[in-house]
Amino acid sequence: MFLTFSILTLLTSLVSHVIAHGYVSNVTVDGTTYPGNAPGHYTAASPIRMVSSDSPVTNVSDPDLACGLGATDAALDAPVFPGSSINLTWVSGGGGNWPHEVGPVLTYMASCGTNASTCAGFNASVAEWFKIAEDARQRSPENASWVQELIMEGDAYNVTIPAGLKPGAYLIRNELIGLQNAMAPGGAEFFPSCTQLRILGNGTEVPAPNNTVRLPGAYNASDPGILFDAYTDPDKPYVIPGPRIATFVNVTSPDEANGTSISSSVSGSPPPPASPSDKADDALPAPVPPSPSLNYPPPSSAPTSLHTPSQDPASTTPTVSSTILTSESAPTPTGEAPLVPLPGPAQVTANNQAQLWIPMVDATPPQPKRRAWRSRDHSRVMGRVAH
């Protein structure tokens, strides 16, 4: 009896292992659907890189972690504009629904070269990947199930190309991580899939420095999102592995591409403080340096002198005001720019001192360039599809 039970348990485990494989069967790019090829069975040109097996990658140092086991170059590069949607349909090895419901969904992109027109021939294991989307559990308070469960039910996963992305040839890498056996080291199952894209338009954004990673290289076997028990404590917080969602910077000239001048817009974490180099573009004209007293002949015999105040870098917003200047050396308020003498009507006070009205500008020091941060949204709406 015990032997029979053991055999049944073994068979059940083997069957579960066999069906627990999968791949991307088709991808819809900007409304155009491209069928893929079953693992190891090439039948038609596709932008999806074909894998040799529907089995997962289990070693975080395996070069196949980039695009899947034995992935080969695709024949096509699907054209797409920044801000467009990409829908990916995951299926099991037999063509049915995706078999797993526990684990995150991560999406990365990588440029295939500055001047590349295609990703054919590009080695994905040396790519500089930047993350554009990630999902784990659903976020509604009443529903804490995993997003991957929706894929298991037949939904397609939807992700949006970053708006403003610079044109060129790119790989988009969608990855499902199965955590059903991840309570033991080496138990996590990685199912990456790469699709070749050609980004169109006139975007100017690229990933900010230090926002890219290598795959393999971005994961460790002991990361809390890879070595994880999803069953003992189902409510335990989950930390999605890999880098944060990328931040992007505008690059509009060769000098900016070399890092001399960039402006930033964000998807992801809050911005760092602006560096001093960011002030150059917004610097106001330099104030006139302090100068000795300048004399203009007054309408009366009383002498008139102009006093030059010192510059105070603590001033803020430019304001225009006027002041009466006399021959007496009165202290000048801090924060005022050096006065530029201008001819104008004079007034005579009771002590016969001529008074000259001079427009005075409260100068501001250069202000740091404010980085326009914005969240780069990606849709989590899934559409049910027929396999």
VOGU-3710 file (C-alpha; in Angstrom, 3 decimals, decimal comma):
1> mfltfsiltl> 0,000/0,000/0,000  2,794/2,371/0,951  4,634/1,469/-2,282  1,551/2,178/-4,355  1,075/5,529/-2,656  4,729/6,432/-3,288  4,452/5,531/-6,959  1,307/7,605/-7,340  2,982/10,542/-5,630  5,998/10,215/-7,925
11> ltslvshvia> 3,821/10,027/-11,027  1,816/13,048/-9,946  5,030/14,981/-9,375  6,367/13,990/-12,777  3,153/14,961/-14,548  3,136/18,312/-12,728  6,732/18,871/-13,756  6,023/18,073/-17,394  3,069/20,431/-17,728  4,822/23,151/-15,727
21> hgyvsnvtvd> 6,603/24,391/-18,848  5,617/27,138/-21,238  6,524/29,834/-23,734  5,128/32,892/-25,559  2,947/31,653/-28,391  2,193/35,056/-29,943  2,723/38,748/-29,394  0,552/41,678/-30,452  2,566/44,814/-31,169  0,694/48,070/-31,662
31> gttypgnapg> -2,368/46,132/-32,825  -0,572/43,676/-35,140  -0,416/40,054/-33,971  2,696/37,984/-34,715  2,504/34,217/-34,105  5,568/32,623/-32,599  7,105/29,210/-33,122  6,719/26,267/-30,784  9,974/25,414/-28,995  12,418/23,845/-31,443
41> hytaaspirm> 9,866/23,826/-34,302  10,425/26,710/-36,703  7,503/27,188/-39,062  7,311/30,908/-39,921  9,159/34,207/-39,604  8,386/35,947/-36,330  9,827/38,719/-34,142  9,730/36,316/-31,154  13,062/34,588/-30,541  12,370/30,859/-30,622
51> vssdspvtnv> 13,515/28,775/-27,656  14,736/25,204/-27,989  12,690/23,901/-25,069  9,708/24,938/-22,985  11,647/24,071/-19,819  12,696/26,830/-17,406  16,110/28,226/-16,636  16,962/27,355/-13,032  20,490/28,739/-12,665  20,758/32,506/-12,234
61> sdpdlacglg> 24,221/32,388/-13,853  23,064/30,587/-17,000  23,546/32,690/-20,198  20,116/31,422/-21,286  18,622/33,580/-18,549  18,664/36,405/-21,111  16,066/35,062/-23,557  15,314/31,430/-22,676  16,840/28,023/-23,311  18,664/27,939/-26,628
71> atdaaldapv> 16,932/31,082/-27,903  17,827/31,961/-31,495  17,607/35,201/-33,437  14,238/36,129/-34,891  13,717/36,910/-38,571  11,606/40,025/-37,969  11,736/43,240/-35,966  8,213/44,410/-35,172  7,766/48,168/-35,705  6,230/50,057/-32,802
81> fpgssinltw> 5,920/53,623/-31,546  6,759/54,683/-27,992  3,702/54,588/-25,762  2,178/51,665/-27,679  0,954/48,447/-26,082  2,559/45,036/-26,302  0,373/42,002/-25,498  2,034/38,659/-24,811  0,217/35,340/-24,735  1,822/32,657/-22,568
91> vsggggnwph> 0,830/29,009/-23,026  1,884/25,657/-21,641  4,159/23,309/-23,533  1,115/21,523/-24,950  -0,525/24,743/-26,141  -3,037/25,088/-23,310  -3,198/27,712/-20,624  -0,107/28,731/-18,717  0,194/26,265/-15,806  1,506/28,428/-12,932
101> evgpvltyma> -0,235/30,907/-10,673  2,498/31,875/-8,190  5,270/34,285/-9,095  6,048/37,714/-10,529  5,977/39,056/-14,078  8,882/41,294/-15,093  9,554/43,186/-18,317  12,885/44,565/-19,502  14,136/46,227/-22,673  17,607/46,573/-24,162
111> scgtnastca> 19,028/48,481/-27,088  20,649/46,316/-29,742  23,182/49,017/-30,572  23,315/52,776/-31,080  23,007/52,619/-34,864  21,510/49,128/-35,186  18,541/48,725/-37,514  17,829/45,147/-36,398  18,400/42,915/-33,381  19,349/39,970/-35,602
121> gfnasvaewf> 22,808/38,801/-34,557  22,703/40,659/-31,245  23,915/38,660/-28,240  21,313/39,171/-25,509  23,583/37,891/-22,737  25,722/41,044/-23,022  22,771/43,423/-23,365  22,268/46,347/-20,997  18,738/45,663/-19,766  16,482/48,284/-18,190
131> kiaedarqrs> 13,275/47,342/-16,413  10,043/48,959/-17,657  7,365/47,039/-15,708  6,893/44,558/-12,886  3,937/42,842/-11,229  3,578/40,349/-8,403  0,381/40,212/-6,398  -2,686/42,158/-7,409  -2,888/45,362/-5,463  -6,550/45,570/-4,508
141> penaswvqel> -7,163/45,011/-0,761  -9,823/42,400/-1,410  -7,724/40,465/-3,926  -4,164/39,479/-3,024  -3,800/36,751/-5,637  -0,830/36,757/-7,970  -1,078/38,475/-11,345  0,373/35,310/-12,862  -2,852/33,588/-11,862  -4,697/35,699/-14,445
151> imegdaynvt> -2,281/34,453/-17,084  -3,007/30,892/-15,972  -6,698/31,620/-16,513  -6,004/32,588/-20,124  -5,344/36,332/-20,001  -2,674/38,007/-22,099  -0,142/40,181/-20,331  -0,082/43,804/-21,425  2,844/46,228/-21,145  3,464/49,695/-22,591
161> ipaglkpgay> 6,594/50,872/-24,383  8,051/53,886/-22,526  6,825/57,128/-24,048  9,643/59,166/-25,543  12,004/56,215/-26,026  14,731/56,964/-28,545  14,274/55,189/-31,919  16,287/52,126/-32,785  16,409/48,352/-32,542  15,450/46,926/-29,140
171> lirneliglq> 14,718/43,636/-27,444  11,775/43,435/-25,085  12,118/40,666/-22,517  9,042/39,424/-20,679  9,748/36,997/-17,849  7,577/34,816/-15,648  9,207/33,416/-12,514  7,586/30,300/-11,064  7,838/30,203/-7,269  6,012/26,922/-6,651
181> namapggaef> 9,315/25,235/-5,677  11,239/28,341/-4,654  11,278/27,509/-0,945  14,518/25,561/-1,622  17,684/27,007/-3,195  17,637/26,556/-6,970  13,887/25,868/-6,970  12,768/29,082/-8,703  11,937/28,635/-12,395  12,706/31,415/-14,871
191> fpsctqlril> 10,791/31,630/-18,148  12,148/34,565/-20,182  10,994/35,400/-23,706  12,513/37,997/-26,047  10,832/39,810/-28,916  12,694/41,970/-31,427  11,306/45,494/-31,904  12,100/48,504/-34,032  11,151/51,662/-32,141  9,893/54,423/-34,439
201> gngtevpapn> 9,213/58,116/-33,920  11,404/60,968/-32,745  11,836/60,181/-29,061  14,893/61,404/-27,209  14,872/59,334/-24,011  17,382/56,686/-22,973  17,908/54,927/-19,639  19,723/57,053/-17,092  23,217/56,001/-16,033  23,273/53,097/-13,569
211> ntvrlpgayn> 19,755/52,061/-14,586  20,791/49,032/-16,643  21,782/45,497/-15,649  23,135/42,346/-17,256  21,201/39,086/-17,432  22,684/36,926/-16,100  24,094/39,164/-13,411  21,042/40,962/-12,003  19,807/38,064/-9,837  21,317/36,093/-6,976
221> asdpgilfda> 20,027/32,688/-5,924  19,535/33,999/-2,389  17,560/37,125/-3,330  14,385/37,333/-1,222  12,238/37,342/-4,353  13,927/34,175/-5,688  14,389/32,089/-2,545  10,803/32,437/-1,308  8,163/30,276/0,367  4,827/31,301/-1,117
231> ytdpdkpyvi> 2,755/28,770/0,826  3,732/28,645/4,520  2,810/32,306/5,012  0,742/33,427/2,007  0,522/36,988/3,317  4,271/37,415/3,645  5,433/40,541/1,749  7,145/39,766/-1,528  10,150/41,663/-2,888  10,311/41,619/-6,693
241> pgpriatfvn> 13,845/40,698/-7,815  16,076/42,729/-10,057  16,503/46,494/-10,373  13,871/49,150/-9,950  11,891/50,397/-12,919  14,220/52,556/-14,975  14,571/56,315/-14,950  15,009/57,992/-18,340  16,915/61,080/-19,470  16,556/63,196/-22,582
251> vtspdeangt> 19,462/63,075/-25,010  19,141/65,532/-27,883  22,728/66,242/-28,971  26,083/64,450/-29,168  27,366/66,506/-26,218  24,371/65,459/-24,140  24,899/61,865/-25,146  28,382/62,159/-23,639  26,859/63,287/-20,391  27,666/66,993/-20,512
261> sisssvsgsp> 24,070/68,158/-20,390  20,982/66,035/-19,845  17,501/66,689/-18,573  15,489/64,025/-16,859  12,000/62,563/-16,744  11,109/59,685/-14,525  9,441/56,409/-14,247  10,106/54,823/-10,934  11,854/56,207/-7,883  12,098/59,879/-6,827
271> pppaspsdka> 14,835/61,992/-8,397  18,215/62,721/-6,885  19,017/66,374/-6,132  20,024/68,408/-9,132  23,769/68,627/-9,636  25,601/71,961/-10,060  26,072/71,256/-13,753  22,295/71,361/-14,188  22,307/75,073/-13,374  24,132/76,093/-16,518
281> ddalpapvpp> 21,112/76,100/-18,832  18,989/78,268/-16,535  21,606/80,746/-15,325  20,494/84,388/-15,363  22,759/87,079/-16,871  25,656/87,842/-14,567  24,984/90,863/-12,318  27,040/93,988/-12,788  30,036/93,885/-10,429  30,315/96,486/-7,679
291> spslnyppps> 31,813/99,730/-8,901  32,993/103,013/-7,348  30,508/105,815/-6,855  29,392/107,375/-10,129  28,403/111,040/-10,183  25,762/112,628/-12,345  25,261/116,396/-12,327  22,101/117,152/-10,360  19,615/119,826/-11,313  20,679/121,847/-8,249
301> saptslhtps> 24,067/122,632/-6,757  23,769/119,856/-4,225  26,058/116,877/-5,005  24,533/113,494/-5,759  26,312/110,149/-5,460  25,192/106,597/-6,272  26,042/103,771/-3,902  26,542/100,224/-5,145  25,215/97,480/-2,867  26,877/94,106/-2,503
311> qdpasttptv> 25,450/90,997/-4,127  23,823/88,442/-1,822  23,407/84,943/-3,329  20,582/84,166/-0,894  17,981/86,124/-2,849  15,342/84,198/-4,674  12,650/85,571/-7,004  13,487/88,559/-9,268  11,468/91,652/-8,332  11,560/95,181/-9,707
321> sstiltsesa> 11,407/98,109/-7,322  12,668/101,676/-7,077  14,738/103,492/-4,510  15,803/107,039/-3,677  19,544/107,550/-3,673  21,118/110,413/-1,727  24,599/111,657/-1,094  24,587/109,999/2,311  26,087/106,503/2,477  23,064/104,577/3,642
331> ptptgeaplv> 23,472/100,793/3,959  22,023/98,832/1,077  19,590/95,967/1,804  21,039/92,549/1,216  19,977/90,676/-1,887  20,023/93,672/-4,242  21,997/93,706/-7,454  24,603/96,397/-8,155  22,800/99,508/-9,279  23,220/100,756/-12,813
341> plpgpaqvta> 22,905/104,554/-12,882  20,256/105,811/-15,280  19,438/109,445/-16,034  16,072/110,478/-14,741  14,131/113,147/-12,911  15,630/114,280/-9,658  13,896/115,449/-6,530  15,262/117,914/-4,004  14,680/117,355/-0,309  14,499/119,951/2,438
351> nnqaqlwipm> 18,259/119,858/2,938  18,870/120,568/-0,763  20,116/117,046/-1,468  19,171/115,911/-4,937  17,400/112,563/-5,029  17,415/110,433/-8,160  14,861/107,634/-8,781  16,653/104,593/-10,188  14,962/101,286/-11,175  16,571/98,504/-9,167
361> vdatppqpkr> 16,403/94,774/-9,861  16,676/92,233/-7,091  18,911/89,677/-8,818  18,571/85,975/-8,211  21,409/83,507/-8,301  21,108/80,696/-10,845  18,485/78,239/-9,717  18,947/74,450/-10,019  17,217/73,016/-13,044  14,081/71,284/-11,891
371> rawrsrdhsr> 13,829/67,782/-13,246  10,425/66,997/-14,659  9,661/63,688/-13,122  6,756/61,671/-14,247  5,676/58,090/-13,718  5,995/55,932/-16,727  2,689/54,025/-16,461  2,186/50,530/-17,768  -1,189/48,861/-18,079  -2,054/45,866/-15,971
381> vmgrvah> -5,307/45,232/-17,813  -5,345/41,807/-19,267  -7,560/40,611/-22,103  -8,804/37,070/-22,311  -7,548/35,373/-25,467  -8,233/32,085/-27,190  -5,267/29,786/-27,766
//
